[in-house]
Amino acid sequence: MAKTLLLLGGGHAHLPVLANLSGYRRAGISVTVAAPRYFWYSGMGPGMLGGMYSRTEATIDLADMVLKGSGVFYDDAAVAIDPFSKTVTLAGGEVLHFDAASINIGSGISLRAIPGMEYAASVKPVANLYRLHEQLDIVRPAELTAVVIGGGLAGIETAANLAGLLKELRCRWSCFLVLNGSEPAPGFPAGFRRRARRKLKRLGVTIISNATAIDISPESVLLNNGDRLESQLTLAATGVRPPDILAESGICVDDQGAILVGDTLQSVSHPFIFGGGDCINMADAPIARAGVHAVRQGSILRHNLSAFLSDRPLRTYRPPKKILLIANMGDRTGLANWGAITFAGPAAFWLKGWLDRRFMRRYVSK
């Protein structure tokens, strides 16, 4: 009797699995996928905002991948996960049963973190950045003041590419980047932080350090120091959290709501549930939320999901000690970090573009 594998979400870690559905079918495993129809590649998100990449370059039709592999596809999201009955309920009411499941539904900006957050545009999901570019390109405002909240890599890239777009639109503009701490990119080496600050300043972005947004309205952002920034466009690039549905499911999660997994990417509480990307964390060696991990976890999931359902040995995921991170700085230059090494300029941007396009070529239908 065929066993059923259920994939929730179509993120980076699931792409190798989706590309190998014919192999699952030959092994007697039927695959059901519930995910948004289109995968939007996060590495190209800021570049889409800046107008460097088109939607076609940055998206993959997951329904097409699944149907070509003889899987079953639901363009829908889960609203309830019950690991005890091995079922998932979708927003449309469909109840899906599984023998094993893998969860790769990513994470999102918490819209409850700041009063008035509903007036801010979130940088997640990545499609939001493309839609914002389209809206600004159509409206072409004569004047615009924007505020980006959050000084991590997402905030830096968003502010830089928004500045680049507004320059292209030739409007009178101001862009503020609000940081909780004293420097952008906390957690990165000092050299990276210094270069990020200098570059943003050269791009025309005003950095406001040691400040927190405490209230957002359609016209402004109020900071905890009493300053009120005018803002016709507020973008939230604050910390991300996995969806609440995971903690509500009864699956063991960490204090942020991410599924705790072992080195085989299996849930520590329900070994028939696997996961990858931003919605998981490793129980014995916590890892940062970075696309590099999701991409590397993909090959492990591809093997382990089939092996688990076929009673074969599983492989382990070993996080790299150093990961290469490159920020798109909005003017066809990049800012890169690998361990203690930081470098910047057009070469860093070229390398990022080459890596991103190579990744997409693996999965885009010919």
C-alpha positions as CSV (number, residue, x, y, z in Angstrom):
1,M,0.0,0.0,0.0
2,A,1.4,3.4,-1.0
3,K,2.5,5.7,1.8
4,T,1.6,9.4,1.7
5,L,4.1,12.2,2.1
6,L,2.7,15.7,2.8
7,L,4.7,18.8,2.1
8,L,3.5,22.0,3.8
9,G,5.0,25.0,2.2
10,G,7.1,25.4,-0.9
11,G,10.2,27.1,0.5
12,H,13.9,26.7,-0.4
13,A,14.3,23.5,1.5
14,H,11.4,21.8,-0.3
15,L,12.6,22.6,-3.8
16,P,14.9,19.5,-4.1
17,V,12.1,17.3,-2.9
18,L,9.6,18.7,-5.4
19,A,12.2,18.3,-8.2
20,N,12.5,14.6,-7.3
21,L,8.8,13.6,-7.1
22,S,9.2,11.0,-9.9
23,G,11.7,9.2,-7.6
24,Y,9.2,9.1,-4.8
25,R,6.6,7.8,-7.1
26,R,8.9,4.9,-8.2
27,A,9.4,4.1,-4.5
28,G,5.7,3.8,-3.9
29,I,5.3,7.1,-2.1
30,S,2.5,9.5,-3.1
31,V,3.2,13.1,-2.5
32,T,0.7,15.9,-1.6
33,V,1.8,19.5,-1.5
34,A,-0.1,22.4,0.1
35,A,1.6,25.7,-0.6
36,P,1.2,29.0,-2.4
37,R,1.4,28.3,-6.2
38,Y,4.5,30.5,-6.7
39,F,7.8,30.3,-5.0
40,W,9.5,33.7,-4.7
41,Y,13.2,33.5,-4.3
42,S,14.2,35.6,-1.2
43,G,17.7,36.2,-2.5
44,M,16.3,38.3,-5.3
45,G,13.6,40.1,-3.2
46,P,15.5,43.3,-2.5
47,G,16.6,43.4,-6.2
48,M,13.0,43.1,-7.3
49,L,12.2,46.2,-5.1
50,G,15.1,48.0,-6.8
51,G,14.0,46.9,-10.3
52,M,16.9,44.7,-11.0
53,Y,15.0,41.5,-11.3
54,S,11.7,40.7,-13.0
55,R,9.0,38.5,-11.5
56,T,9.8,35.8,-14.1
57,E,13.4,35.7,-13.0
58,A,12.6,35.4,-9.3
59,T,9.7,32.9,-9.2
60,I,9.0,29.2,-9.8
61,D,5.6,27.7,-10.5
62,L,5.3,25.0,-7.9
63,A,2.0,23.7,-9.2
64,D,3.7,23.0,-12.5
65,M,6.6,21.2,-10.7
66,V,4.2,19.0,-8.7
67,L,1.9,18.1,-11.5
68,K,4.8,17.1,-13.7
69,G,6.0,14.8,-10.9
70,S,2.5,13.3,-10.7
71,G,1.9,14.8,-7.2
72,V,-1.2,16.4,-5.8
73,F,-1.1,20.2,-5.4
74,Y,-3.3,22.4,-3.2
75,D,-2.8,26.2,-3.6
76,D,-3.8,26.6,0.0
77,A,-2.3,27.1,3.5
78,A,-2.7,25.0,6.6
79,V,-4.8,26.3,9.5
80,A,-4.4,23.4,11.8
81,I,-1.8,20.6,12.2
82,D,-2.7,17.5,14.3
83,P,0.3,15.3,14.7
84,F,-1.7,12.8,16.8
85,S,-4.2,12.0,14.0
86,K,-1.6,12.7,11.3
87,T,-3.9,15.2,9.6
88,V,-3.7,18.8,8.4
89,T,-6.7,21.1,7.8
90,L,-6.4,23.6,5.0
91,A,-8.0,27.1,4.9
92,G,-10.4,25.8,2.2
93,G,-11.6,23.0,4.6
94,E,-9.8,20.1,3.0
95,V,-8.4,17.6,5.6
96,L,-5.2,15.9,4.4
97,H,-3.9,12.7,5.9
98,F,-0.2,11.7,5.9
99,D,2.2,9.0,7.0
100,A,5.1,11.5,7.1
101,A,5.1,15.3,6.7
102,S,7.7,18.0,6.1
103,I,7.1,21.6,7.0
104,N,8.8,24.5,5.2
105,I,6.4,27.4,5.7
106,G,9.0,30.0,6.5
107,S,8.5,32.9,8.9
108,G,7.0,36.3,8.9
109,I,7.1,39.8,10.4
110,S,5.0,40.0,13.5
111,L,2.3,42.5,12.8
112,R,1.4,42.7,16.5
113,A,4.8,43.9,17.6
114,I,4.1,47.7,17.3
115,P,0.8,49.5,17.7
116,G,-0.4,50.5,14.2
117,M,1.7,47.9,12.5
118,E,-1.2,47.4,10.1
119,Y,-0.2,50.7,8.5
120,A,3.2,49.3,7.6
121,A,4.1,47.1,4.7
122,S,6.0,44.0,5.6
123,V,9.0,42.9,3.7
124,K,7.7,39.3,4.1
125,P,6.5,37.5,2.1
126,V,9.0,38.4,-0.6
127,A,6.2,39.0,-3.1
128,N,5.5,42.2,-1.2
129,L,8.7,43.7,-2.4
130,Y,7.8,43.0,-6.0
131,R,4.3,44.5,-5.5
132,L,5.8,47.6,-3.9
133,H,8.1,48.2,-6.9
134,E,5.1,47.8,-9.2
135,Q,3.0,50.3,-7.2
136,L,5.7,52.9,-7.0
137,D,6.5,52.5,-10.7
138,I,2.8,53.1,-11.6
139,V,2.1,55.9,-9.2
140,R,5.5,57.6,-9.7
141,P,5.1,60.0,-6.7
142,A,6.6,63.5,-7.0
143,E,7.7,63.3,-3.4
144,L,7.9,60.5,-0.8
145,T,9.2,60.1,2.7
146,A,9.8,56.5,3.7
147,V,10.7,54.8,7.0
148,V,12.3,51.3,7.2
149,I,12.0,49.8,10.7
150,G,14.7,47.2,11.5
151,G,18.5,47.3,11.1
152,G,19.2,43.6,10.2
153,L,20.3,42.5,6.7
154,A,16.6,42.7,5.5
155,G,16.3,46.3,6.7
156,I,19.7,47.3,5.1
157,E,18.8,45.8,1.7
158,T,15.3,47.2,1.8
159,A,16.4,50.7,2.6
160,A,19.3,50.5,0.0
161,N,17.1,49.2,-2.8
162,L,14.2,51.6,-2.0
163,A,16.7,54.5,-2.2
164,G,17.9,53.2,-5.6
165,L,14.3,52.9,-6.9
166,L,13.3,56.4,-5.7
167,K,16.4,57.8,-7.4
168,E,15.3,56.1,-10.7
169,L,11.8,57.5,-10.3
170,R,13.4,61.0,-10.0
171,C,11.2,62.1,-7.1
172,R,12.0,64.2,-4.1
173,W,12.6,61.6,-1.4
174,S,13.8,60.9,2.1
175,C,14.5,57.4,3.6
176,F,15.0,56.7,7.3
177,L,16.3,53.4,8.7
178,V,15.4,53.0,12.4
179,L,17.8,50.8,14.4
180,N,17.3,49.4,17.9
181,G,21.0,49.4,18.4
182,S,23.9,51.7,17.6
183,E,24.9,50.0,14.3
184,P,23.2,48.2,11.4
185,A,23.6,44.5,11.0
186,P,24.1,43.5,14.7
187,G,25.8,40.2,15.0
188,F,28.0,40.8,12.0
189,P,31.7,41.7,12.3
190,A,32.6,45.3,13.0
191,G,34.0,45.9,9.5
192,F,30.7,44.8,7.9
193,R,28.7,47.1,10.2
194,R,31.0,50.1,9.5
195,R,30.8,49.5,5.7
196,A,27.0,49.1,5.8
197,R,26.6,52.4,7.7
198,R,28.9,54.3,5.3
199,K,27.3,52.8,2.2
200,L,23.8,53.7,3.4
201,K,24.8,57.2,4.1
202,R,26.3,57.6,0.6
203,L,23.0,56.3,-0.8
204,G,21.2,59.0,1.0
205,V,19.6,56.9,3.7
206,T,19.4,58.6,7.1
207,I,20.2,56.2,10.0
208,I,18.5,56.7,13.3
209,S,20.3,54.7,16.0
210,N,19.2,53.5,19.4
211,A,15.6,54.1,18.7
212,T,12.4,52.0,18.7
213,A,9.2,52.6,16.8
214,I,6.4,52.6,19.4
215,D,3.4,53.7,17.2
216,I,2.7,53.8,13.5
217,S,0.0,55.9,11.7
218,P,-0.7,56.3,8.0
219,E,1.3,59.5,8.0
220,S,4.1,59.0,10.6
221,V,6.1,56.8,12.9
222,L,6.5,57.7,16.6
223,L,9.8,56.8,18.2
224,N,10.5,56.1,21.9
225,N,12.7,59.2,22.1
226,G,9.7,61.3,21.3
227,D,10.6,62.1,17.7
228,R,7.9,61.6,15.1
229,L,9.0,60.9,11.6
230,E,6.8,61.8,8.7
231,S,6.2,58.7,6.6
232,Q,4.0,58.1,3.5
233,L,5.6,54.6,3.3
234,T,6.5,52.6,6.3
235,L,8.3,49.2,5.8
236,A,8.6,46.6,8.6
237,A,11.8,44.6,8.5
238,T,11.8,43.7,12.2
239,G,12.6,40.3,13.5
240,V,10.8,37.3,12.1
241,R,8.9,34.6,13.8
242,P,7.5,31.2,12.6
243,P,3.7,31.1,12.1
244,D,1.7,30.5,15.3
245,I,0.2,27.4,13.8
246,L,3.3,25.4,14.8
247,A,3.2,26.2,18.5
248,E,-0.5,25.6,18.5
249,S,-0.1,22.1,17.0
250,G,1.4,20.3,20.0
251,I,4.7,19.8,18.1
252,C,7.7,20.7,20.3
253,V,8.9,24.2,19.5
254,D,11.6,26.6,20.8
255,D,10.8,29.9,22.5
256,Q,10.3,31.6,19.2
257,G,7.8,29.0,18.0
258,A,10.1,27.2,15.6
259,I,9.9,23.4,15.4
260,L,12.8,21.8,17.3
261,V,14.5,19.1,15.2
262,G,17.4,16.8,15.5
263,D,20.3,16.5,13.1
264,T,18.2,14.4,10.7
265,L,15.7,17.3,10.5
266,Q,13.1,15.3,12.3
267,S,10.9,16.8,15.0
268,V,12.2,15.8,18.5
269,S,8.7,15.1,19.6
270,H,7.2,13.5,16.5
271,P,9.8,11.8,14.3
272,F,7.4,11.4,11.4
273,I,7.4,15.2,11.0
274,F,10.4,16.8,9.3
275,G,11.1,20.4,8.6
276,G,13.5,22.9,7.0
277,G,14.2,26.6,6.7
278,D,13.1,29.5,9.0
279,C,10.3,27.5,10.7
280,I,12.7,25.1,12.4
281,N,15.6,25.2,14.8
282,M,18.1,22.5,15.7
283,A,17.7,21.3,19.3
284,D,21.4,20.7,20.0
285,A,23.0,23.5,17.9
286,P,20.7,26.5,17.3
287,I,21.2,28.1,13.9
288,A,20.6,31.5,12.5
289,R,17.6,32.1,10.2
290,A,19.4,32.3,6.9
291,G,18.5,31.1,3.4
292,V,21.8,29.3,3.1
293,H,20.7,26.8,5.7
294,A,17.4,26.2,4.0
295,V,19.2,25.6,0.7
296,R,21.6,23.1,2.2
297,Q,18.9,21.3,4.1
298,G,17.0,20.6,0.9
299,S,19.2,17.7,-0.2
300,I,19.0,16.1,3.3
301,L,15.2,16.3,3.2
302,R,15.1,14.9,-0.3
303,H,16.9,11.8,1.0
304,N,15.5,11.5,4.5
305,L,11.8,11.8,3.6
306,S,12.1,8.9,1.1
307,A,14.4,6.9,3.4
308,F,12.0,7.3,6.4
309,L,9.1,6.0,4.5
310,S,11.2,3.2,3.0
311,D,12.9,2.1,6.3
312,R,16.3,3.1,5.1
313,P,19.1,4.9,7.0
314,L,18.8,8.7,7.4
315,R,21.5,11.3,6.7
316,T,22.4,14.2,9.1
317,Y,22.5,17.9,8.5
318,R,25.7,19.5,9.6
319,P,25.4,23.3,9.6
320,P,28.5,25.0,8.0
321,K,30.8,26.8,10.4
322,K,30.9,29.8,8.1
323,I,28.2,31.0,5.6
324,L,28.5,33.5,2.9
325,L,26.0,36.4,3.1
326,I,25.9,39.1,0.5
327,A,23.7,42.2,0.8
328,N,22.4,43.8,-2.4
329,M,23.1,47.5,-1.8
330,G,20.7,48.9,-4.5
331,D,23.3,50.4,-6.9
332,R,24.7,47.2,-8.3
333,T,27.3,46.9,-5.6
334,G,27.2,44.3,-2.8
335,L,28.4,44.0,0.8
336,A,29.6,40.5,1.6
337,N,30.7,38.6,4.7
338,W,32.2,35.2,5.1
339,G,33.5,34.5,8.6
340,A,35.9,37.2,9.5
341,I,36.2,38.4,5.9
342,T,34.2,41.4,4.6
343,F,34.4,42.7,1.1
344,A,32.3,45.2,-0.9
345,G,31.8,46.6,-4.4
346,P,30.6,45.5,-7.8
347,A,32.4,42.2,-7.6
348,A,30.4,41.3,-4.5
349,F,27.2,42.2,-6.4
350,W,28.3,40.1,-9.4
351,L,29.0,37.1,-7.2
352,K,25.6,37.4,-5.5
353,G,23.8,37.6,-8.9
354,W,25.7,34.6,-10.2
355,L,24.9,32.5,-7.1
356,D,21.2,33.5,-7.2
357,R,20.8,32.8,-10.9
358,R,22.6,29.5,-10.6
359,F,20.2,28.5,-7.8
360,M,17.1,29.4,-9.9
361,R,18.4,27.5,-13.0
362,R,18.2,24.3,-11.0
363,Y,14.4,24.4,-10.8
364,V,13.0,26.7,-13.5
365,S,11.2,24.7,-16.1
366,K,12.9,24.5,-19.4
